Amino acid sequence: MAAERAADVRVGSRGTGPATLVGFDSAADLAEEAKDSHRSVPRAIAEPVVAASVLGLLFLTTLTVAIEDVPRISGDGSPVAAIIHDHLDGAAERVLLVLITFAGLLTFYRESLTTEPGGRDAFGD
């Protein structure tokens, strides 16, 4: 059961890395499409970085406070999944994984929209 839960979290969380690494630079890629780009693009780059930092710190602080048995969590193959499993029932745990997966899919969708203007520029449209 623990291995299955860890695999579910790993599959569900694959989208979170790309979301934090590529999300903020989409604004820079689309700068030519923006109105008042001298003001809007720097804000569009900085605001997601600040938001991701604050939310990430809040998430990590919440996880840290929620640890009840440090040696058991430290020895677990997927400590985040173990902490979530300790505090959420099966339905809430699955909803959280679905939301994480959905966020990852939105990241890929957003990046596909980002590549369209670049492709259009390369082909002279």
Secondary structure, 3 states (H helix, E strand, C coil): CHHHHHHHHHHHHHHHHHHHHHCCCHHHHCHHHCCCHHHHHHHHHHHHHHHHHHHHHHHHHHHHHHCCCHHHHHHCCCHHHHHHHHHCCHHHHHHHHHHHHHHHHHHHHHHHHHHHHHHHHHCCC
